[in-house]
Amino acid sequence: MPVINRIAAFADEMTEWRRYLHQHPELGQQCQETAAYVVERLREFGIEEIHEGIAISGVVAIIEGQGDGPTIGLRADMDALPITESTGAEWASLNEGKMHACGHDGHTTMLLGAAKYLAETRNFKGRIALIFQPAEETGGGAELMVEEGMLERFDIKEVYALHNMPGTPVGQFYTTPGPIMASVDTFHVDIKGVGGHGAYPHETRDPITAALSIGQAMATIVSRNHYALNDLVVSVTMIHSGTADNIIPETAYLGGTVRTFDKDVKAMVKKRMAEIVAGQAASFGVKAELRYEEGFPATVNAPKQTEFAVDVAREVAAEGKVIDDAIREMGAEDFAYFLEKTPGAYLFVGNGDTAGLHQPDFDFDDATAPYGASFFARIAERALPLGDA
């Protein structure tokens, strides 16, 4: 069996945990009930060193091995999304307008499964830091943990994380060394013109026309201002203006997202956006202000730790079911803040033929949990071996 036999033996228990968490989703940093459930399980496992209230509702628990050694961090995110669930499952969300549409209930369960096994066996030396993090979706969780000095406080030398992936068969893993997920920035453009009657546009300074032109010009940043083989996404995702069909409004707003792996590319985008906004505003006789907000940095896997994690995944997965040179993703992940400070690796684990992430009919496949728990457990045992094990 690819998964650890002991973990397979309590797979049904893991399903119970996961479905309870799915029924009780919480958002952002306010994951107190989720954290309390996690702490209750950890205490049942006999784990005594548990630190609560990190990054508001985060939890770090320490499992001591047999003998001295470094500390390895294993991370799971706990927060849900502001989406109304449509799965119709018996374990569907009980919290209206909130659901685990990204599988963080499964991630938390996988780390709990590893915790149960490692607390029983302690077949390692050194320490394992179990990191249960809030606010991955809305941002701030990992960054706040880093700012609070969590990595230094627990002397974490390496850190690892998993994320489920719909469309990839259960039991498969994939990752890549170096950048695996993009940085994510947000831009906002506020435009002020002169409003008036829709029948007399010559008496106005139309902010909608300016907004459309700015949006079209921003699309040329990707096609005309950067090298085609450097990954870059610039997406205008919002344009808001107007109240009636016969009124030219006074103001307009547009906003969107920028994804890249390269800091120089990001700097170019910021420069070109500022030039485009200023130039287009002048050409239409309106005022426009660009606000550019830098978000998560790129998630960059350390080559040595990625190679190690791939080797561990190959122990857990079926033969030939681990991809070690996957195409990097344009999505973003705040685990990046941990990897900026501490070497480690981020991997994806298959969630089978389910709905996509962030969709109202998504559900974590409980068959995935034993694979993820076994991966985390073997990371601990392989990174901190006893004797010649």
C-alpha positions in Angstrom: 0.0 0.0 0.0 1.5 3.4 -1.0 0.3 5.1 2.2 1.5 4.3 5.7 -0.4 1.4 7.0 -1.2 3.0 10.4 -2.5 6.1 8.7 -4.6 4.0 6.4 -6.1 2.3 9.5 -7.5 5.6 10.8 -8.6 7.0 7.4 -12.3 6.9 8.4 -11.5 9.0 11.5 -9.8 11.5 9.2 -12.9 11.6 7.1 -14.9 12.5 10.2 -12.5 15.3 11.0 -12.6 16.7 7.5 -16.3 16.7 7.2 -16.8 18.4 10.5 -14.3 21.1 9.4 -16.2 21.4 6.1 -19.4 22.0 8.0 -17.9 24.8 10.0 -15.9 27.1 7.7 -14.4 30.3 8.9 -12.8 33.2 7.0 -9.5 35.0 7.1 -7.8 35.4 10.4 -11.0 34.6 12.4 -10.5 30.8 12.5 -10.9 30.5 16.2 -13.4 27.6 16.2 -11.3 25.7 13.6 -8.3 26.3 15.8 -10.1 25.1 18.9 -11.1 21.9 17.0 -7.5 21.4 15.9 -6.2 21.9 19.4 -8.7 19.4 20.8 -7.5 16.8 18.4 -3.9 17.5 19.1 -4.4 17.1 22.8 -6.2 13.8 22.2 -3.0 12.6 20.4 -1.0 13.4 23.5 0.8 16.4 22.1 1.5 18.7 25.0 3.3 21.7 23.5 0.6 23.7 21.8 0.9 27.4 21.1 -2.4 29.3 20.2 -3.2 32.8 19.0 -0.4 33.1 16.5 -1.4 35.5 13.7 -4.6 35.9 15.7 -6.0 32.4 15.4 -3.1 30.3 14.2 -1.7 27.2 16.0 1.8 25.8 16.2 2.2 22.5 18.0 5.6 20.8 18.7 6.1 17.1 18.6 9.4 16.1 20.3 11.3 13.2 18.7 13.8 10.8 20.2 17.0 12.8 20.7 18.4 16.1 19.7 18.0 17.5 16.2 16.7 20.4 14.2 13.0 21.5 13.8 11.1 20.8 10.6 7.9 22.7 9.9 4.8 21.2 8.3 2.1 23.7 7.3 -1.6 23.5 6.6 -4.0 26.4 6.0 -7.3 26.5 7.7 -9.5 29.3 6.3 -12.4 29.1 3.9 -14.0 31.3 1.2 -17.0 33.7 1.1 -19.0 31.4 -1.3 -22.4 29.8 -0.9 -22.0 26.1 -1.2 -24.0 24.1 -3.8 -22.6 20.6 -3.3 -25.8 19.3 -1.5 -23.5 17.0 0.6 -24.6 15.8 4.0 -21.6 17.6 5.4 -22.2 20.8 3.5 -21.4 24.1 5.2 -23.6 25.2 8.1 -22.3 28.7 8.0 -24.3 30.6 5.3 -22.2 32.3 2.7 -19.0 30.5 3.7 -17.5 27.3 2.4 -14.3 25.3 2.1 -14.1 25.8 -1.7 -10.4 25.4 -1.8 -9.9 22.3 0.3 -8.3 23.8 3.3 -10.4 21.5 5.4 -8.6 18.7 3.7 -5.2 20.3 4.2 -5.9 20.7 8.0 -7.0 17.1 8.1 -3.9 15.8 6.4 -1.7 17.5 8.9 -3.8 16.3 11.8 -3.4 12.7 10.4 0.4 13.1 10.3 0.3 14.6 13.8 -1.6 11.6 15.1 0.8 9.1 13.6 4.0 11.1 14.6 2.8 11.5 18.1 2.2 7.8 18.4 5.5 6.6 16.8 8.0 9.5 17.3 10.3 7.6 14.9 12.5 10.7 14.4 14.8 12.9 16.3 14.6 16.6 16.7 11.3 18.3 16.6 8.3 18.7 14.2 6.5 22.0 14.2 2.9 21.6 13.0 1.8 24.9 11.6 -2.0 25.5 11.3 -2.3 28.8 9.5 -5.3 31.2 9.1 -5.9 33.7 6.4 -4.3 32.2 3.3 -7.1 33.2 1.0 -7.5 36.8 2.1 -3.8 37.3 2.8 -2.0 38.1 5.9 -1.8 34.8 7.6 1.7 33.6 6.6 3.1 37.1 6.5 1.8 37.9 10.0 3.3 34.6 11.3 6.7 35.6 9.8 6.4 39.2 11.2 5.6 37.8 14.6 8.9 35.8 14.4 7.3 32.3 14.4 10.1 30.8 12.3 12.8 32.1 14.7 10.8 31.4 17.8 10.5 27.7 17.0 13.9 27.6 15.2 12.4 26.1 12.1 15.1 25.0 9.6 12.9 23.7 6.7 9.2 24.0 5.9 6.9 22.0 3.7 3.3 22.3 2.5 0.7 20.6 0.2 -2.2 21.8 -1.8 -4.9 19.6 -3.3 -5.4 19.9 -7.1 -8.7 18.9 -8.9 -8.1 17.2 -12.2 -5.0 15.4 -10.9 -5.7 11.7 -9.9 -5.8 10.9 -6.2 -2.4 9.6 -5.2 -0.4 11.7 -7.6 2.0 14.6 -6.7 3.6 17.3 -8.7 6.0 20.2 -8.1 9.1 21.9 -9.5 12.2 23.4 -8.1 12.4 27.2 -8.2 9.4 29.4 -8.8 6.2 27.3 -8.7 3.5 30.0 -8.1 3.5 33.6 -9.1 3.5 36.8 -7.2 0.1 38.6 -7.0 -0.3 42.3 -7.2 -3.5 44.4 -7.4 -4.0 47.7 -9.3 -6.7 50.3 -8.9 -7.4 53.3 -11.2 -9.7 56.0 -10.0 -10.8 58.4 -12.8 -12.6 61.7 -12.4 -14.1 63.6 -15.3 -17.0 65.9 -15.8 -20.4 64.3 -15.9 -23.5 65.4 -17.8 -26.4 64.5 -20.1 -25.8 61.5 -22.3 -27.2 63.5 -25.3 -24.6 66.2 -24.9 -21.2 64.4 -24.5 -19.3 67.4 -25.9 -20.1 69.2 -22.6 -18.5 66.4 -20.5 -15.2 64.8 -19.9 -16.2 61.1 -20.1 -14.5 58.9 -17.5 -15.9 55.7 -19.1 -14.2 56.4 -22.4 -11.0 57.0 -20.6 -11.4 53.8 -18.5 -11.9 51.7 -21.6 -8.9 53.2 -23.3 -6.7 52.7 -20.2 -7.9 49.0 -20.0 -7.1 48.4 -23.6 -3.7 50.1 -23.3 -2.8 48.0 -20.2 -3.4 44.8 -22.3 -0.5 45.9 -24.5 2.0 45.6 -21.6 2.0 41.9 -22.0 2.1 41.8 -25.8 4.4 44.7 -26.4 6.5 45.6 -23.4 8.0 42.4 -22.1 9.9 39.4 -23.5 7.3 36.8 -24.5 9.1 33.9 -22.7 8.9 35.7 -19.4 5.6 34.7 -17.7 3.3 37.6 -17.1 -0.4 38.1 -16.7 -2.1 41.6 -16.6 -5.8 41.2 -16.2 -8.3 44.1 -16.0 -11.1 42.4 -14.0 -13.3 45.3 -12.9 -14.8 48.4 -14.5 -17.4 50.3 -12.5 -19.2 53.4 -13.5 -22.6 55.0 -14.3 -26.1 54.9 -12.9 -28.4 55.4 -15.8 -28.4 55.1 -19.6 -28.8 58.9 -20.2 -26.2 60.1 -17.7 -22.5 60.4 -18.4 -21.0 59.9 -14.9 -18.4 61.9 -13.2 -16.2 59.0 -12.1 -15.1 55.6 -13.2 -13.0 52.9 -11.6 -11.1 50.0 -13.1 -8.9 47.4 -11.3 -7.3 44.0 -11.8 -4.4 41.8 -11.1 -0.8 41.3 -12.1 1.0 37.9 -11.9 4.7 37.3 -12.5 7.7 35.5 -11.1 10.3 38.2 -11.8 10.8 41.4 -9.7 12.2 43.2 -12.7 9.1 42.4 -14.8 7.0 43.7 -11.9 8.9 46.9 -11.8 8.4 47.3 -15.6 4.7 46.7 -15.2 4.3 49.4 -12.5 6.3 51.9 -14.6 4.2 51.3 -17.7 0.9 51.4 -15.8 1.8 54.8 -14.4 2.7 56.1 -17.9 -0.4 54.7 -19.4 -2.7 56.1 -16.8 -1.1 59.5 -16.9 -1.0 59.6 -20.7 -4.5 58.4 -21.3 -5.9 60.7 -18.7 -4.3 63.7 -20.4 -5.6 62.6 -23.8 -9.2 62.5 -22.5 -8.9 65.6 -20.3 -9.7 63.7 -17.1 -7.9 63.1 -13.8 -6.7 59.6 -13.0 -4.9 58.1 -10.1 -3.1 54.7 -10.1 -2.8 52.7 -6.9 -0.6 49.7 -7.2 -0.6 47.2 -4.3 2.0 44.5 -4.0 0.7 41.3 -2.6 2.1 37.8 -2.1 5.6 37.3 -3.5 6.4 34.4 -5.9 6.4 31.0 -4.2 10.0 29.7 -4.8 10.9 26.1 -3.9 14.4 25.5 -2.7 16.1 23.0 -5.1 17.6 20.7 -2.4 14.4 20.5 -0.3 12.3 20.0 -3.5 14.4 17.1 -4.6 14.1 15.6 -1.1 10.3 16.2 -1.0 9.9 14.6 -4.5 11.8 11.5 -3.2 9.5 11.3 -0.2 6.4 11.7 -2.5 7.7 8.8 -4.6 7.6 6.6 -1.5 4.0 7.5 -0.9 2.6 7.6 -4.4 2.0 4.8 -6.8 4.8 4.0 -9.3 5.4 6.8 -11.8 2.9 9.1 -10.1 5.2 12.0 -9.1 6.1 14.8 -11.5 9.2 16.8 -10.5 9.3 19.3 -13.4 5.7 20.6 -13.5 4.8 23.8 -15.3 4.7 26.6 -12.8 1.3 28.1 -11.9 0.1 31.7 -12.3 -1.9 31.4 -9.1 -0.4 32.7 -5.9 0.1 31.3 -2.4 1.2 33.1 0.8 3.4 30.1 1.8 5.8 32.2 -0.2 6.5 34.3 2.9 7.8 31.2 4.7 10.0 30.2 1.7 11.5 33.7 1.6 12.9 33.1 5.1 13.4 29.3 5.3 14.2 26.7 2.6 11.4 24.3 1.8 9.1 23.0 -0.8 5.4 23.3 -1.9 3.8 20.4 -3.7 0.4 19.6 -5.2 -1.5 16.4 -4.4 -4.2 15.0 -6.7 -7.8 15.6 -5.6 -9.4 13.5 -8.4 -12.2 14.4 -10.8 -13.8 17.1 -8.7 -15.1 20.6 -9.4 -12.4 23.2 -9.6 -11.0 25.2 -6.8 -13.1 28.2 -5.6 -16.2 26.8 -7.2 -19.5 26.4 -5.1 -19.7 22.7 -6.0 -16.1 21.9 -5.0 -15.4 19.3 -2.3 -12.2 17.7 -1.1 -11.9 14.0 -1.9 -11.4 12.2 1.4 -9.4 9.5 -0.4 -6.7 12.1 -0.8 -6.1 12.7 2.9 -4.1 9.4 3.7 -1.7 10.3 0.9 -1.1 13.8 2.2 -0.8 12.6 5.8 1.7 9.9 4.8 3.7 12.5 2.9 4.0 14.8 5.9 4.8 11.9 8.2 7.6 10.6 5.9 9.0 14.1 5.5 9.5 14.0 9.3 11.0 10.5 9.5 13.2 11.0 6.5 14.5 14.5 7.3 15.1 13.6 11.0 16.1 9.9 10.9 16.9 7.8 14.0 20.3 6.2 13.7 20.8 4.8 10.3 17.1 4.7 9.4 
